[in-house]
Amino acid sequence: MASDVTEERVLRAVRERRALVNEAIDADFPMAEPRRLYEASRYLLEAGGKRLRPTVTLLVAEALGGVSAGATRTPAGVDYRTFPRVDDGTVDVMAAAVAIEVIQSFTLIHDDIMDDDDLRRGVPSVHKEYDVSTAILAGDTLYSKAFEILSRAGADAPEGLEAVRVLATTCTHICEGQSLDIEFEHRSSVGVEEYLEMVEHKTAVLYGAAAAIPAVLLGADEDVVDALYGFGIEAGTAFQIHDDVLDLTVPSEDLGKRRGSDLVERKATLITVHARQQGVDVDGLVDAERVEGVSEAEIDDAVSELERAGSIEFAREKARELAANSKARLETLPDTEARSLLVDIADYLVTRGY
Amino acid sequence: MASDVTEERVLRAVRERRALVNEAIDADFPMAEPRRLYEASRYLLEAGGKRLRPTVTLLVAEALGGVSAGATRTPAGVDYRTFPRVDDGTVDVMAAAVAIEVIQSFTLIHDDIMDDDDLRRGVPSVHKEYDVSTAILAGDTLYSKAFEILSRAGADAPEGLEAVRVLATTCTHICEGQSLDIEFEHRSSVGVEEYLEMVEHKTAVLYGAAAAIPAVLLGADEDVVDALYGFGIEAGTAFQIHDDVLDLTVPSEDLGKRRGSDLVERKATLITVHARQQGVDVDGLVDAERVEGVSEAEIDDAVSELERAGSIEFAREKARELAANSKARLETLPDTEARSLLVDIADYLVTRGY
């Protein structure tokens, strides 16, 4: 369990890099014509977000490059745009961080259309604020922009193309995961292993890419790249499982969306998968057809039943186990302040309040 | 005006390469799990299509590589997978051809959702055959697969990354063009230049990429790459203008979709842009709200009025002019059978019956 001190360290590290990432997003993905398209494309990027994934990208670079912010310097003093490679030359690891966040934003926009979710990051989702066509196109624009941006990151590095390949494969996996997620809504029985495979594809691979791509660009050895990818997969899966717990346990105003939405939308989560195996009538837990129609009391009752079945504790335990495994992978990195922050992030992902 | 002999030569060249392209699509984008997602992603690719753009890609490679099919050998005798570069090494130009066709298929699927078009290539559009969520995801999957496939094409070529950058920029332009196209449906006045800019972004850039990417991969000089991109832009714009003419003049069963659909959907075309400037009440030409509701007689009357205004001839003339310009760009290529076929294709794009 992460202490308050750990959480504070993580939030400070994220906050310090967020300002730089936001500046870089503005520089690499500026407003352009047609105005409505670019406004819609940038809308969620501007609505906030912790920038956890880009922070992972920058920290991996710091750990590998020996250009560590933290003990002796602030992130603002690190030139992420011309970051020294392991052998020779430089790459733009900030562009890689931006590309990861841009892909994340694309997936949120298209997922919200498919799930018909009204709220995201405390504001109307893109297809509600604009319309479905604009939201589809905004997602598509973010998609290609991410590849444009990443292809410039390693322009002179032979590994630039490999980084693109990792991102492309990651996006394919995300689509596969989202497809499974939708399929699971219509299936009464989903196994724990199947569920974990879905989360790995839908969510965790982008953490994998966030950690592996800077290593690829910097020319790290293949076993280091693989270990970092594994770190991202396990930490990202832990993140999603914890997210599913938070969807049930955190007040709507802190979540930025309605509490219990996963239950109403019949989403498979590790909690409901476990509960079904314990004989809980998961489909009967809430009655509402739409998230707006569900009462807080109804969600409270559902949560109590899931707690009695041990399903919430099962999910918490699985998340903790995955986070512990992910931290072990980081031993491949040099012992730096940046590595220590990555360890803290793995803890934070499964202990954060929202 | 292209002769029947020209058309026959083009169709033979396309047909000979189509079989190889289709084989390559199966190899590079095979069925996978989740099954429904991959079926939906491959659905339009399997429904047909002439494979004009990939043929352009292969012909450019043939013209540059001196490995010309035609007079002395058939395309089946050319190894497009290990195609000799201008200086040293080989690239997989077939993978580039597949990537272009996969992107084309992605744009059709998402465009059909936005336009709510029911038919495509004579079969139900993907969101009608499956559902909107599956169609969004199928398009997204094709998108990332195209980048995966292209990133393997030039794996050992330093220009591999530049090829990816061209494709990414192309996709951004396509989104911008589609956004303008939608915007134009809600505007009463669109200028000829604006319209041509929209077509360049939405449609022509993919012809530009189809012609330029093989040149990039093969290591051709920058002025050759630029000339080929220009060829694609002009030929592609001519193609779209001719397509707009065909939408009004070709029977529905040959089009594979309902004749006159552009008029019903209030799409701006060069024909309607011109007609408005001549004082024609374009919005009053057809009464129907949906393509299913429009009669052949109503379309016939609309076409007669557009002919009287000179708008159809204006569009035909513009298409011919662009095709002529595009052919002139090809003089940068060595004088080969492949170049001669590219010239024929430019003619064919503005003379084809459907």
Boltz contact constraints between the chains, C-beta under 6 A:
constraints:
  - contact:
      token1: [A, 34]
      token2: [B, 179]
      max_distance: 6.0
  - contact:
      token1: [A, 34]
      token2: [B, 180]
      max_distance: 6.0
  - contact:
      token1: [A, 37]
      token2: [B, 179]
      max_distance: 6.0
  - contact:
      token1: [A, 110]
      token2: [B, 136]
      max_distance: 6.0
  - contact:
      token1: [A, 114]
      token2: [B, 133]
      max_distance: 6.0
  - contact:
      token1: [A, 133]
      token2: [B, 114]
      max_distance: 6.0
  - contact:
      token1: [A, 136]
      token2: [B, 110]
      max_distance: 6.0
  - contact:
      token1: [A, 137]
      token2: [B, 175]
      max_distance: 6.0
  - contact:
      token1: [A, 137]
      token2: [B, 178]
      max_distance: 6.0
  - contact:
      token1: [A, 137]
      token2: [B, 179]
      max_distance: 6.0
  - contact:
      token1: [A, 140]
      token2: [B, 175]
      max_distance: 6.0
  - contact:
      token1: [A, 141]
      token2: [B, 175]
      max_distance: 6.0
  - contact:
      token1: [A, 143]
      token2: [B, 143]
      max_distance: 6.0
  - contact:
      token1: [A, 144]
      token2: [B, 168]
      max_distance: 6.0
  - contact:
      token1: [A, 144]
      token2: [B, 171]
      max_distance: 6.0
  - contact:
      token1: [A, 144]
      token2: [B, 172]
      max_distance: 6.0
  - contact:
      token1: [A, 147]
      token2: [B, 147]
      max_distance: 6.0
  - contact:
      token1: [A, 147]
      token2: [B, 168]
      max_distance: 6.0
  - contact:
      token1: [A, 148]
      token2: [B, 168]
      max_distance: 6.0
  - contact:
      token1: [A, 148]
      token2: [B, 169]
      max_distance: 6.0
  - contact:
      token1: [A, 151]
      token2: [B, 161]
      max_distance: 6.0
  - contact:
      token1: [A, 151]
      token2: [B, 164]
      max_distance: 6.0
  - contact:
      token1: [A, 151]
      token2: [B, 165]
      max_distance: 6.0
  - contact:
      token1: [A, 160]
      token2: [B, 161]
      max_distance: 6.0
  - contact:
      token1: [A, 161]
      token2: [B, 151]
      max_distance: 6.0
  - contact:
      token1: [A, 161]
      token2: [B, 160]
      max_distance: 6.0
  - contact:
      token1: [A, 161]
      token2: [B, 161]
      max_distance: 6.0
  - contact:
      token1: [A, 164]
      token2: [B, 151]
      max_distance: 6.0
  - contact:
      token1: [A, 164]
      token2: [B, 164]
      max_distance: 6.0
  - contact:
      token1: [A, 165]
      token2: [B, 151]
      max_distance: 6.0
  - contact:
      token1: [A, 168]
      token2: [B, 144]
      max_distance: 6.0
  - contact:
      token1: [A, 168]
      token2: [B, 147]
      max_distance: 6.0
  - contact:
      token1: [A, 168]
      token2: [B, 148]
      max_distance: 6.0
  - contact:
      token1: [A, 169]
      token2: [B, 148]
      max_distance: 6.0
  - contact:
      token1: [A, 171]
      token2: [B, 144]
      max_distance: 6.0
  - contact:
      token1: [A, 172]
      token2: [B, 144]
      max_distance: 6.0
  - contact:
      token1: [A, 175]
      token2: [B, 137]
      max_distance: 6.0
  - contact:
      token1: [A, 175]
      token2: [B, 140]
      max_distance: 6.0
  - contact:
      token1: [A, 175]
      token2: [B, 141]
      max_distance: 6.0
  - contact:
      token1: [A, 178]
      token2: [B, 137]
      max_distance: 6.0
  - contact:
      token1: [A, 179]
      token2: [B, 34]
      max_distance: 6.0
  - contact:
      token1: [A, 179]
      token2: [B, 37]
      max_distance: 6.0
  - contact:
      token1: [A, 179]
      token2: [B, 137]
      max_distance: 6.0
  - contact:
      token1: [A, 180]
      token2: [B, 34]
      max_distance: 6.0
